[in-house]
Amino acid sequence: MHFTKLQQNYQLKQNLLKDKMAKNKKEDKKLTGEQAVKKIQSLKKDLFNIRFKKINGQVENPALYNEIKKSIARLYTTLNTKISKWLKEY
């Protein structure tokens, strides 16, 4: 009985995380180049802080580290596609 409740909680958390990531992807694609660069810089600062917290054992959510890294990569991809489209026009 206890195991099934844990499994249900796990599934709920996974679904919420997927929904959150899908929203972030849509929002990231709508950003302009300058906004994307500013967001990347902000995420890099967050990543830096999480690394120190991870070393000191103060991290509340260890999965956040990988999520931020993926967000940064996603933003770089968005920037590169926008740049390549812009270059094709000229």
Rosetta constraint file for C-alpha pairs under 8 A:
AtomPair CA 1 CA 5 HARMONIC 6.63 0.50
AtomPair CA 2 CA 6 HARMONIC 6.41 0.50
AtomPair CA 3 CA 7 HARMONIC 6.16 0.50
AtomPair CA 4 CA 8 HARMONIC 6.11 0.50
AtomPair CA 5 CA 9 HARMONIC 6.22 0.50
AtomPair CA 6 CA 10 HARMONIC 6.13 0.50
AtomPair CA 7 CA 11 HARMONIC 6.27 0.50
AtomPair CA 8 CA 12 HARMONIC 6.23 0.50
AtomPair CA 9 CA 13 HARMONIC 6.22 0.50
AtomPair CA 10 CA 14 HARMONIC 6.20 0.50
AtomPair CA 11 CA 15 HARMONIC 6.16 0.50
AtomPair CA 12 CA 16 HARMONIC 6.19 0.50
AtomPair CA 13 CA 17 HARMONIC 6.13 0.50
AtomPair CA 14 CA 18 HARMONIC 6.20 0.50
AtomPair CA 15 CA 19 HARMONIC 6.21 0.50
AtomPair CA 16 CA 20 HARMONIC 6.14 0.50
AtomPair CA 17 CA 21 HARMONIC 6.10 0.50
AtomPair CA 18 CA 22 HARMONIC 6.10 0.50
AtomPair CA 19 CA 23 HARMONIC 6.31 0.50
AtomPair CA 20 CA 24 HARMONIC 6.26 0.50
AtomPair CA 21 CA 25 HARMONIC 6.16 0.50
AtomPair CA 22 CA 26 HARMONIC 6.41 0.50
AtomPair CA 23 CA 27 HARMONIC 6.20 0.50
AtomPair CA 24 CA 28 HARMONIC 5.96 0.50
AtomPair CA 25 CA 29 HARMONIC 6.32 0.50
AtomPair CA 25 CA 74 HARMONIC 7.69 0.50
AtomPair CA 26 CA 30 HARMONIC 6.68 0.50
AtomPair CA 27 CA 31 HARMONIC 6.76 0.50
AtomPair CA 28 CA 36 HARMONIC 7.35 0.50
AtomPair CA 28 CA 74 HARMONIC 7.86 0.50
AtomPair CA 28 CA 75 HARMONIC 6.52 0.50
AtomPair CA 28 CA 78 HARMONIC 7.50 0.50
AtomPair CA 29 CA 75 HARMONIC 7.92 0.50
AtomPair CA 29 CA 78 HARMONIC 6.24 0.50
AtomPair CA 31 CA 35 HARMONIC 5.79 0.50
AtomPair CA 31 CA 36 HARMONIC 5.85 0.50
AtomPair CA 32 CA 36 HARMONIC 6.13 0.50
AtomPair CA 33 CA 37 HARMONIC 6.29 0.50
AtomPair CA 33 CA 79 HARMONIC 6.25 0.50
AtomPair CA 33 CA 82 HARMONIC 7.72 0.50
AtomPair CA 34 CA 38 HARMONIC 6.27 0.50
AtomPair CA 35 CA 39 HARMONIC 6.14 0.50
AtomPair CA 36 CA 40 HARMONIC 6.12 0.50
AtomPair CA 36 CA 75 HARMONIC 6.32 0.50
AtomPair CA 36 CA 79 HARMONIC 7.16 0.50
AtomPair CA 37 CA 41 HARMONIC 6.28 0.50
AtomPair CA 38 CA 42 HARMONIC 6.25 0.50
AtomPair CA 39 CA 43 HARMONIC 6.11 0.50
AtomPair CA 40 CA 44 HARMONIC 6.09 0.50
AtomPair CA 40 CA 72 HARMONIC 5.79 0.50
AtomPair CA 40 CA 75 HARMONIC 6.94 0.50
AtomPair CA 41 CA 45 HARMONIC 6.39 0.50
AtomPair CA 42 CA 46 HARMONIC 6.40 0.50
AtomPair CA 43 CA 47 HARMONIC 6.08 0.50
AtomPair CA 43 CA 68 HARMONIC 6.53 0.50
AtomPair CA 43 CA 72 HARMONIC 6.82 0.50
AtomPair CA 44 CA 48 HARMONIC 6.15 0.50
AtomPair CA 44 CA 72 HARMONIC 7.69 0.50
AtomPair CA 45 CA 49 HARMONIC 6.32 0.50
AtomPair CA 46 CA 50 HARMONIC 6.15 0.50
AtomPair CA 46 CA 68 HARMONIC 7.99 0.50
AtomPair CA 47 CA 51 HARMONIC 6.22 0.50
AtomPair CA 47 CA 65 HARMONIC 6.47 0.50
AtomPair CA 47 CA 68 HARMONIC 6.70 0.50
AtomPair CA 47 CA 69 HARMONIC 7.54 0.50
AtomPair CA 48 CA 52 HARMONIC 6.74 0.50
AtomPair CA 49 CA 53 HARMONIC 6.35 0.50
AtomPair CA 50 CA 54 HARMONIC 5.92 0.50
AtomPair CA 50 CA 59 HARMONIC 6.92 0.50
AtomPair CA 50 CA 65 HARMONIC 6.68 0.50
AtomPair CA 51 CA 55 HARMONIC 6.30 0.50
AtomPair CA 51 CA 65 HARMONIC 7.85 0.50
AtomPair CA 52 CA 56 HARMONIC 6.31 0.50
AtomPair CA 53 CA 57 HARMONIC 5.93 0.50
AtomPair CA 53 CA 58 HARMONIC 4.87 0.50
AtomPair CA 53 CA 59 HARMONIC 5.31 0.50
AtomPair CA 54 CA 58 HARMONIC 6.02 0.50
AtomPair CA 54 CA 59 HARMONIC 5.28 0.50
AtomPair CA 54 CA 62 HARMONIC 7.66 0.50
AtomPair CA 62 CA 66 HARMONIC 7.92 0.50
AtomPair CA 63 CA 67 HARMONIC 6.36 0.50
AtomPair CA 64 CA 68 HARMONIC 6.08 0.50
AtomPair CA 65 CA 69 HARMONIC 6.41 0.50
AtomPair CA 66 CA 70 HARMONIC 6.21 0.50
AtomPair CA 67 CA 71 HARMONIC 6.21 0.50
AtomPair CA 68 CA 72 HARMONIC 6.22 0.50
AtomPair CA 69 CA 73 HARMONIC 6.32 0.50
AtomPair CA 70 CA 74 HARMONIC 6.05 0.50
AtomPair CA 71 CA 75 HARMONIC 6.19 0.50
AtomPair CA 72 CA 76 HARMONIC 6.28 0.50
AtomPair CA 73 CA 77 HARMONIC 6.23 0.50
AtomPair CA 74 CA 78 HARMONIC 6.24 0.50
AtomPair CA 75 CA 79 HARMONIC 6.15 0.50
AtomPair CA 76 CA 80 HARMONIC 6.14 0.50
AtomPair CA 77 CA 81 HARMONIC 6.21 0.50
AtomPair CA 78 CA 82 HARMONIC 6.24 0.50
AtomPair CA 79 CA 83 HARMONIC 6.09 0.50
AtomPair CA 80 CA 84 HARMONIC 6.06 0.50
AtomPair CA 81 CA 85 HARMONIC 6.14 0.50
AtomPair CA 82 CA 86 HARMONIC 6.11 0.50
AtomPair CA 83 CA 87 HARMONIC 6.12 0.50
AtomPair CA 84 CA 88 HARMONIC 6.22 0.50
AtomPair CA 85 CA 89 HARMONIC 6.50 0.50
AtomPair CA 86 CA 90 HARMONIC 6.84 0.50
